[in-house]
């Protein structure tokens, strides 16, 4: 295409010989290769700096780390006008580039949003420091003591979209857990993230900690992501936060361990021993509290023996909120407005005012359905039968399993973890909301007094 464009003008007359066009084309390819090398060199440098800073952070005591967090909070407060002004640049660019209303809402950083980030830093500073904690220390017959010590992961690469507040949440948790981090936010938030990065650097300097402990990638080139997820020598783990497409790409292409979840297909099962009032409130909240979040209920399961009582009540509330209902044949017979669900519906994370409903004969069918279609995120049972509740907890294979509570509680803050870096539906090494402990690992420690093995 380039050769044709160079060879022919609008009138069809030759303006460059093919040999000349080929030389121009080759020059363009050379420029692209040089640019790619520049991105590679830039990311390599970030990784090397992060590895060095990570060693320093692993030795930092709680006082220094907390001081850095509080100084970052002060810097944010002092820069509130700058932060909101830089964010307006991103919002203007986002509107010009056609970002939808939901993404613009996530992108916006108001004065109240800055205050929330400051509060989050104070909350993380108040959390117990997990680094250096020794657990399960016990004597062995040889006289040695064996236990496990919690230590930082090292260098964490975090890739995320839209929300500028993630920059602070990620930095705070990584710092408190003794890690260094490389943060790659979305291009749509570049001005906001760079302004926040300056505040983070000020806080680290004030606490006499290496500023390279938190590095926000400055280039918007997507090649930087490809480099980051393959930097095995300097990065220990990758955490993607964003849409399913981003997370699938990272999972497929990364050569480093990834902490992630792809879908949030969450279920609530209303058992025949449920308190009806509790059941209605929980099922309504789990779906309608917020639609576009990973811990919203996407499928409601109801025991057949109470379905005629519960579903019409819930349908009225859902339809008043504008929720589209899709159900099995039995559900449609009870709710005239319900659309017949397809196999695809049971596999779908709607992130919208749409709900799938299925009537099941028993807890056995409910558990089978969940274990077949769930994304292993969060499931809840509503029942007053303690024996059935314990069985549900034991047999449902998801990262969070609840009894008589809305799935919307599957959140690091609600679990008392402070801010969260994300939610993991994997089984290794972290599972569920990932807070400070999820950003550390364990090593065995042995305490002896001259013992030798015989």
C-alpha positions, 0 to 999 in steps of 0.5 A: 500500500505504501509503494502504491501511494508513493508511486501514483498521484491522484491523476495517476501519473508516476511521481516516484520510481519504484526503487525510490519508493522501496528505499523510503519504505525500508527507511520507515521500517528502520524507524519503526525498529528503532522506536521498538528498540527505544521502548524495549530499552526504556522498559528494561531500564524501568525493570532494572531500577525496580529490581534495585528499589525492590531490594531496598523496600524489602528492608524498609521498616514499617515506620518508613513505609507508613511515613511514605504513605502519609507524605504521599497523602500530603502531596495529593492534598497540596496538588488537588487543583493540579490533579483535577486540572490534569484530569480535565485534559484526559476527559477532554481527550476522552470525549474527543476520542469517543469514550462512552459515558461509563468510561468517562465516569470511571476516568473522572477525578474530582476533588472528592475523588482525591480526598478518597485517595488520601483516605485510602492511603491513611487506611493502608498506613493503619493496617498491620505490616505483614512483612517479617511475620513468622507463623507456625513456629514449632519444635522438631525432634532434632531441637530445631524450630521450623516456621514460615516468614512472610516476605515481599514478592519483589517487583509487581507489574500492574496493567490497568485502564481508566481509573486514576485512583488505581495508581494510588491504590496499587502504589500504596499496597505495593509499598506497604507490602515491601514491593516495588512496582511498575504501573502501566495505566491506560493512555486515556488517563496519561495526564492524571497518572503522571500528575499522581506519579509526581506526588508519589515520588515526593512522598517517597523522597520525604521518607528517604525511600527510593523513588524507583519503588513506584514507577508509572510508565510514561509512554502510551505505546502499547508495545510497553505492555508487551515488554512488561509482561515478558520481563522475567529477569526483573518482574516477579508477577503481573496484575491486570485490571480491566476488561476481559479483552485486556486480561485475556491478552495478558494471560495468553502472552505473559511469560510471568505469573499472572494474578487475575480473574476473567469473569464475574459470573456470580450466583445467589441460591435461595434455598427452600429453608430460606427466610423470605425477607432476607432472600428478597433483600439479598437477591435484589441488592446483589443484582441492582446495587451496581451493575457494572462490577465483577461481584454483581449477581448474574444468575439467580437460582431458586428452590422449586418448592418456594419459587411461586412465592419468591419469584413474583415478589422479586420480579416486581422489584427487578422490573421496577428497576428496569432489569431484563429477566431471562429464565428457564421454562418454569421461571417464565411460567411464573413471570410473564415478562421473563424472556426464555434463557439460552445456554449462552445466558448461563455463561454470560457476565452481563455487567448490565441490568440483565439477570438470568433465573433458574428454578432448581429442584434441590441444593444438589442441582444448585451446586452442580449448576454453579460449579458448571457455569460459575467463573469461580468468583463469588457465590451465596446461599440464602438458608436458615439450615446450618447443615446445608449452609456448611455443605454449600461452603464446602462443595462450591469451588469459588474464591468467595462463598457466602451464607445469607449475604449479598455477593457485593461484599466480595471486596477487599475493603469489605473484607477488612483488607484495606484497598485491594489490588484486584480479585483472583479466581486462580488457586495459586498463589492468591485467591479472592480479593488480593490485599497486603498478604496477597502481595507477599509470599512465604519462606521457611525459616529454621532456628537452631542452636548448633544442631547437626543432622546425624 
